[in-house]
């Protein structure tokens, strides 16, 4: 991963290749390899308590993950819709604005909701001038759509809300580094800035494996800032894939 120098202190490694004899502590995606063979290492402090936020319905049923239209300007519900920030260290406060931390916390909530629906836990929020344009969680399984990543769904909602497929001056907050498909869509939409939490060492397209968002050969480049709440997001992904790898309970012995 090669994040911008201005945010390098926040983008401490979340995954590295496992050393010989060291147990890998990451999971697999449906393709079986995305996070395999990597172990967690220390990271800059993230949003304390972000993963404790509940996204369930309270009835035990999975919370729906939806593409959300923006709240109207001046709507009193808008303030309630932006979660309060958790405790931050002095170093973290210097690297990220209050708005950055709040919107990433919302993205983590959406990732939790996606997990509850049986999806890989990734959430994305698209904001412009402090106004929510679109948000979504990962939903390719539920939507029967291989393109229904959180970023794509948030872009679709934002485009409908703005009445334009171009979204200049907007910022996308996402809990996992965008893949090549999502990075391409972000470039086409002319998104101004992308803030992601955890790097994807297998298919990341914002500096880890590819750097499509800042490729000088393209006619648009995004500002990329990495590492906000990185450990929170990485821990959520590790727990999700670890649970999927648990062997089924053995059938009782009929004898």
C-alpha positions as CSV (number, residue, x, y, z in Angstrom):
1,X,0.0,0.0,0.0
2,X,1.3,3.5,-0.8
3,X,-1.0,6.1,0.8
4,X,-0.4,9.8,0.4
5,X,2.5,11.0,2.6
6,X,0.1,13.3,4.5
7,X,-1.7,10.3,5.9
8,X,1.1,7.8,6.1
9,X,1.1,8.0,9.9
10,X,-2.5,6.9,10.0
11,X,-2.1,4.1,7.4
12,X,0.0,1.7,9.5
13,X,-0.1,-1.8,8.1
14,X,-3.1,-3.8,9.0
15,X,-2.1,-6.9,7.1
16,X,1.3,-8.4,6.2
17,X,2.4,-11.8,4.9
18,X,2.6,-14.4,7.6
19,X,6.1,-15.4,8.6
20,X,7.2,-19.0,8.5
21,X,5.5,-21.0,11.3
22,X,3.2,-18.0,12.1
23,X,-0.5,-18.8,12.0
24,X,-2.4,-16.7,9.6
25,X,-5.2,-14.7,11.3
26,X,-7.3,-13.5,8.4
27,X,-10.1,-14.9,6.4
28,X,-11.1,-15.8,2.9
29,X,-13.7,-14.4,0.6
30,X,-16.1,-16.4,-1.6
31,X,-13.2,-16.8,-4.0
32,X,-11.1,-18.3,-1.2
33,X,-8.0,-16.1,-1.2
34,X,-8.6,-12.5,-0.5
35,X,-7.4,-12.3,3.0
36,X,-5.7,-15.7,3.4
37,X,-2.1,-15.8,4.6
38,X,-2.1,-12.5,6.3
39,X,-1.8,-11.6,9.9
40,X,-2.9,-8.5,11.8
41,X,-0.3,-6.1,13.1
42,X,-0.5,-2.8,15.0
43,X,-2.4,0.1,13.5
44,X,-3.1,3.7,14.4
45,X,-5.9,4.1,16.9
46,X,-9.3,4.1,15.1
47,X,-12.8,4.9,16.3
48,X,-13.1,3.5,19.7
49,X,-16.3,1.5,20.1
50,X,-17.3,1.8,16.5
51,X,-17.9,-1.9,16.2
52,X,-20.1,-2.0,19.2
53,X,-22.8,0.1,17.4
54,X,-25.9,-2.1,16.8
55,X,-27.3,-2.3,13.3
56,X,-29.8,-5.1,14.0
57,X,-33.6,-4.7,14.1
58,X,-33.8,-5.8,17.7
59,X,-35.9,-8.8,16.7
60,X,-33.0,-11.0,15.7
61,X,-33.8,-10.6,12.0
62,X,-31.0,-9.1,9.8
63,X,-31.3,-5.4,9.3
64,X,-31.9,-4.4,5.7
65,X,-29.1,-2.8,3.8
66,X,-30.5,-0.1,1.5
67,X,-29.3,2.6,-0.8
68,X,-30.2,5.8,1.0
69,X,-31.3,9.1,-0.4
70,X,-29.9,12.2,1.2
71,X,-31.7,14.0,4.1
72,X,-33.1,17.4,3.2
73,X,-31.0,20.4,4.2
74,X,-32.2,21.7,7.6
75,X,-33.9,18.4,8.4
76,X,-33.6,17.9,12.2
77,X,-33.2,14.2,11.5
78,X,-29.9,15.0,9.7
79,X,-28.0,15.6,12.9
80,X,-29.3,12.4,14.4
81,X,-28.3,10.5,11.3
82,X,-24.6,11.4,11.7
83,X,-23.4,9.2,14.6
84,X,-21.4,10.9,17.3
85,X,-17.7,10.3,17.4
86,X,-16.0,8.1,19.9
87,X,-12.9,8.9,22.0
88,X,-9.9,9.9,19.9
89,X,-6.2,10.3,20.6
90,X,-4.5,13.6,20.1
91,X,-2.5,12.1,17.2
92,X,-5.7,10.9,15.5
93,X,-7.4,14.3,15.9
94,X,-4.5,15.9,14.0
95,X,-4.9,13.5,11.1
96,X,-8.6,13.4,10.6
97,X,-11.4,16.0,10.8
98,X,-14.5,15.4,12.9
99,X,-16.5,14.9,9.7
100,X,-14.1,12.3,8.5
101,X,-14.4,10.3,11.8
102,X,-18.2,10.6,11.8
103,X,-18.8,9.5,8.3
104,X,-16.4,6.6,8.7
105,X,-18.3,5.5,11.8
106,X,-21.5,5.5,9.7
107,X,-19.7,3.4,7.1
108,X,-18.8,0.9,9.8
109,X,-22.4,0.8,10.9
110,X,-23.4,-0.1,7.3
111,X,-20.7,-2.8,7.2
112,X,-22.2,-4.3,10.4
113,X,-25.6,-4.3,8.8
114,X,-24.2,-6.1,5.7
115,X,-22.7,-8.7,8.0
116,X,-26.0,-9.3,9.6
117,X,-27.5,-9.9,6.2
118,X,-24.9,-12.5,5.4
119,X,-22.7,-10.3,3.2
120,X,-19.0,-9.5,3.5
121,X,-19.0,-6.6,5.9
122,X,-18.2,-3.5,3.9
123,X,-20.0,-0.2,4.1
124,X,-19.7,3.0,2.1
125,X,-20.9,6.6,2.5
126,X,-20.8,9.3,-0.2
127,X,-20.9,12.9,1.0
128,X,-20.6,16.4,-0.6
129,X,-20.4,19.6,1.3
130,X,-21.4,17.9,4.5
131,X,-24.5,16.4,3.0
132,X,-25.2,12.7,2.6
133,X,-25.8,11.8,-1.0
134,X,-25.8,8.0,-0.8
135,X,-24.9,5.1,1.4
136,X,-25.0,1.4,1.3
137,X,-23.6,-1.9,2.5
138,X,-22.2,-4.7,0.5
139,X,-25.0,-6.8,-1.1
140,X,-24.0,-8.9,-4.1
141,X,-25.5,-12.0,-2.5
142,X,-28.8,-10.5,-1.6
143,X,-29.1,-8.6,-4.8
144,X,-27.9,-11.5,-7.0
145,X,-25.6,-8.9,-8.6
146,X,-21.8,-9.2,-8.7
147,X,-21.5,-5.5,-9.1
148,X,-23.5,-4.7,-5.9
149,X,-20.4,-3.7,-3.8
150,X,-21.0,-1.0,-1.2
151,X,-19.2,1.6,-3.2
152,X,-21.2,1.0,-6.4
153,X,-24.5,1.0,-4.5
154,X,-23.6,4.2,-2.8
155,X,-22.7,5.8,-6.1
156,X,-26.0,4.7,-7.7
157,X,-27.9,6.3,-4.8
158,X,-25.9,9.5,-5.0
159,X,-26.3,9.8,-8.7
160,X,-30.1,9.6,-8.3
161,X,-30.1,12.1,-5.5
162,X,-27.9,14.5,-7.4
163,X,-29.6,14.0,-10.7
164,X,-26.2,13.5,-12.3
165,X,-23.7,10.7,-12.8
166,X,-20.9,13.0,-12.2
167,X,-20.2,13.7,-8.5
168,X,-17.3,16.2,-8.4
169,X,-16.3,17.6,-5.0
170,X,-17.7,14.5,-3.2
171,X,-15.9,12.2,-0.7
172,X,-16.4,8.5,-0.4
173,X,-15.8,6.9,3.0
174,X,-15.5,3.1,2.7
175,X,-14.4,0.5,5.2
176,X,-12.3,-1.5,2.8
177,X,-10.0,-0.4,0.0
178,X,-11.9,-0.3,-3.3
179,X,-11.4,-3.1,-5.8
180,X,-10.7,-2.4,-9.5
181,X,-14.3,-2.3,-10.4
182,X,-15.2,0.2,-7.8
183,X,-12.1,2.3,-8.4
184,X,-13.1,2.6,-12.1
185,X,-16.6,3.7,-11.2
186,X,-15.2,6.3,-8.8
187,X,-13.0,7.7,-11.5
188,X,-15.9,7.8,-14.0
189,X,-18.1,9.6,-11.4
190,X,-15.3,12.2,-10.8
191,X,-15.4,11.6,-7.0
192,X,-12.9,14.0,-5.5
193,X,-11.6,12.1,-2.5
194,X,-11.7,8.6,-1.2
195,X,-11.1,7.7,2.4
196,X,-10.8,4.0,3.2
197,X,-10.2,2.2,6.4
198,X,-8.5,-1.2,5.9
199,X,-6.2,-2.1,2.9
200,X,-7.0,-5.0,0.7
201,X,-3.6,-6.8,0.1
202,X,-5.1,-9.0,-2.7
203,X,-7.3,-6.8,-4.9
204,X,-6.9,-3.3,-3.6
205,X,-7.0,-0.7,-6.3
206,X,-6.2,2.5,-4.3
207,X,-2.5,1.8,-3.8
208,X,-2.1,-1.7,-2.3
209,X,-2.1,-3.8,-5.5
210,X,-3.1,-1.3,-8.2
211,X,-3.4,2.5,-8.0
212,X,-6.2,3.2,-10.4
213,X,-7.5,6.2,-8.4
214,X,-4.3,8.1,-9.0
215,X,-3.2,6.7,-12.3
216,X,-1.7,9.7,-14.3
217,X,-2.9,8.0,-17.6
218,X,-6.5,8.6,-16.7
219,X,-8.4,11.9,-17.1
220,X,-9.4,12.1,-13.5
221,X,-7.6,11.3,-10.3
222,X,-8.9,11.1,-6.8
223,X,-7.3,12.2,-3.6
224,X,-6.7,9.0,-1.5
225,X,-6.5,9.0,2.3
226,X,-6.1,5.7,4.0
227,X,-6.1,4.2,7.5
228,X,-9.0,5.9,9.4
229,X,-10.5,3.2,11.7
230,X,-8.4,0.7,9.8
231,X,-8.1,-1.8,12.7
232,X,-11.8,-1.6,13.4
233,X,-12.6,-2.6,9.8
234,X,-9.9,-5.2,9.6
235,X,-11.1,-6.8,12.9
236,X,-14.6,-6.9,11.6
237,X,-13.5,-8.7,8.4
238,X,-11.3,-11.1,10.2
239,X,-14.1,-12.1,12.6
240,X,-16.5,-12.6,9.7
241,X,-14.2,-14.9,7.7
242,X,-13.1,-16.8,10.8
243,X,-16.7,-17.6,11.6
244,X,-17.2,-18.8,8.1
245,X,-14.3,-21.2,8.4
246,X,-15.5,-22.9,11.5
247,X,-16.2,-26.6,10.8
248,X,-19.9,-27.6,11.2
249,X,-20.8,-29.3,14.5
250,X,-20.3,-33.1,14.4
251,X,-23.5,-35.1,14.3
252,X,-24.2,-37.0,17.5
253,X,-23.1,-40.6,17.7
254,X,-26.2,-42.8,17.2
255,X,-24.6,-45.4,19.5
